Amino acid sequence: THSVNDLQSAVLHAQWTVSYYNDSTKEYIHHEHNILPHVTPLLKKLTNNKSNNQSDRQVALEALNLVWSIFIDVQSCAQSAVAVPSFIPSLVTASIYRDQGYRMKRECKHADDIRIMSLLCIFHIIRVDAPSALKVMLNDGQYVNALIRSVGAAGGSEEENRNVKFQGFENMNIIVSQMHGEEYPQQTLPVLLKGIQELLIEEGADEEFNACLFHTVDEILIQQDAYQVIKALLNSYQDDTNGNQQ
């Protein structure tokens, strides 16, 4: 059974590795692969844990911050970033829904920190050349659902909440624009549209949020049109090929 001490040890080991291998060599990547299997299951365990222990939460945040830093700092992280989808969406989701009553009292600053850091982690992975990780996230559907929940989740001060939502919008727009010309699953787009529709209802008359939402909808609709064109071309090509074979 993993404990907080295990996580602290993993964090210390990872910190040593980062300081010792301060470049993006293959040896560094090899050690990074050894860090993640230790850190990520403990993070999932702690973020899903309803324990109120402040030290547990602090260690989880430190570990998440460390993993996040590794992916940002190492430019060649495209090879190792494929490990990200397995834990980032679950971290986002767990931090929001860890304890609904607890969240309603606005006492779970921990959940807000985890959510913000998770969104930043996703944002930087998107920015770095990690197409394989992005594809896995979109294929399994966890990322899209977690992102929608993150954008729509309340918590913390009003300013913090707005910052989280706008970070989510930025992630969403980057994702949709990066999907152009790529073989991402089309079912991702309706999920995003449905989530945005719900957010529009929730936000009401907030013009700034609505502008962000409508911009995202435009991007999605453009992408949907692109899919339809590609699909029609492929079908046409297939029909021509079959006709020639006959």
N, C-alpha and C positions, 0 to 999 in steps of 0.2 A: 504494500500500500504506500502510495506517495504521501509525503508529509511536507510541511512548510520548510523543514530543515533540508529536505531533498532539493526543494526549489531554490533555497538560498545557496546551496552548494553548486547547483547548476548555474546560477547567476554569477557566482564568483569565478567558476571555471570559464564561463563565457567571457567575462570581463578580462580575465587573464589572456585568453586566446585573442581577443580583439586588440589588446594592447601589444601583444607579442607579434602577431601577424598583422602589421598595419598597412598592408597593401593587398591588392586583389589577386594574389598568386593562387595557383591551383592548390597549394598546401593549405592556404587560408580557407578556401572553399571546402576542402576536405574536412577541416576542423569545424567549420560552420555546420556542415551536415551532421556532425557528431553532437553539436549543441542542441539543435532543434528537437530531436526526439526526446530529450530529457525535459526541456522547458515547456513544450506545447501541451502535453497531457496534463501537466501540473497546473498550467494556466486554465485549462478547461475545467479541471476539478475545482479550483478555487473560485472561478467566476460562477460556476453552477452551485457552489456551496452557499447555503443560506446563513452560514455562520456570520456573526456580527463582529468577529475578531479583527480589530483594526490592523494588527501586525500581519495577519494573513493577507489582507487586502493590499497592504503596502508592498509586501514582497511580490505579490502578483503583478502589481503595477510596475515595479522595478524590472521584473522579468520581461513584461510586455514591452517596456520602453527599450530594453536591451535588444530584444529580437527586432523591434522596429528600427533601431539605430543600425543594426547589422545590414538590413536590407537597403537602407538609405545610403550608407557609407560605401558599400562595395558595389562598384559600377558593373562588375561582371555577375551580379546576383541573378541574372536571367536563368542560370543553370539551377540555382538552389531555390528560387522563388516558387517553384512548383509545389513546394511544401506548404505554402501559405494558405491556399484555399481550405485545407483540412481544419484549420483552427480559427482563422480570422472571422468568418461569418458566425461561427458558434459563440465566439467571444462577444461580438456585437449583440447577438440575440440574447445571450445569457445575461449580459449587463443590463439590458432593458427590462427583461421579464423575470429577473432573478427572484424578485419578491414584489408583487404588485402593491400590496398594502404599504410596504416599506418605501416604495418609490413615491406613492401618493403623499406620504408625509414629508417628502423632499429631504429625507435624511440620508439618501444613498448617493452622496457625492462621489463615492467610489465607482458606482455604475456610470455616472456622467463622465468621469475621467477615463474609464475603460472604453466607453463608446467613442469619445473624442479621439483617443489614441488609436483605436481600431480604425476609425475613418481616415486618420492621417496615414496610418500604415498602408491601407488600401490605396490611398491617393498616391503615395510615393511608389508603390509597386506598379501602378498604372503608368506613372511617369517614366519609370525605368523600362528598359526593353525586356519585358517578361510576358510575351504573348501566350506561352504555354500555360502559365498560371492563370492568366485572364480567361483563357478558353475553358479551363476546368471550372472556374468559378461560375461562368455563365452556363455551362452545360449542366451542372448539378442543381442549378436554381437557388442554391443557398445564398449566394452573394446578392442576387437581386432582391430577394425577400428581406434579407438582413439590412440592405441599404434602404429599402422603403421604410422599414420599421425604424431605422436610425433617424431618418429625416423627420418622421412623424412623431417621434417619441418626445414627451415632455420631461423636464427635469432641470434642476439647477436654477440659476437666476434667468431672468428674461433675456438678458444679453447673451449669456452662455448658450441658451437654448437656440437663439437665432443663429449664432455662430456655427453650432452643430448642424443645423438645418442647411445653412448655406454651403457648408463643406460637403454635405450630402448631395446638394444640387450640383455642385461643381464636379464631384465624382460621377454623378449620373450623366451629366452632359459629356464628360470626357469618354465615359464608357460607350455611350451611344455613337459619338463621332468616330471612335476607334473601331466600331463594328462595321463601318462602311467598307465594303469590298472584302470583308473577311467571312469565313464560313462559320459564323456563330449561329446558335439555334434561334430560329424565328420566334419560338414560343416565349423567348425572353421579352420581346417587345410588348405583347399584350399584358404581361405581368406588370411591366413598368407603367403602362397606360392606366391599368386598373388602380394601381397604387397612387398614381398622380391624381386620378379622378377623386379618390377618397381624400387625399390631402387638400385638394381644392375646396371640398365641402367643409373640411375641418378649419381651414384658414380663413374662410369667409371673405371679408373685405380687405385683407392685407394685400395691397397692390404690389408691393415689392416681391412678396412670395409668389403671387399669381404670375407676375412677369417671368420669374424664373421657371415656374411650372410650364407656362405656355411655350417658352423657348425650348424646353425639353421635349414637349409634345411635338413641336415642329420638327425637331431633329429625328424623333422616333418615326413620325409619319413619312419623312423623307426616306428614312432607312427602310420602312415597310415598302414604299414604292420601288426602292432599289431591289429589294428581294423579289418583288413581283416581276420586274423586268428581267432579272437574272433567271428566275424560274421559267419564264416564257421562252427566253432564248435557249435554255437547256432543253426544254420540251421540244422546241422547234428543231434543234440540232438532232435530238434523239429520233424524232419522226423522220427527218431527212435521211439519217443513217439507216434506219429500219427499211425505208423505201428503197434505198440504193441496194441494200442486201437482197431484197426481193427481186 
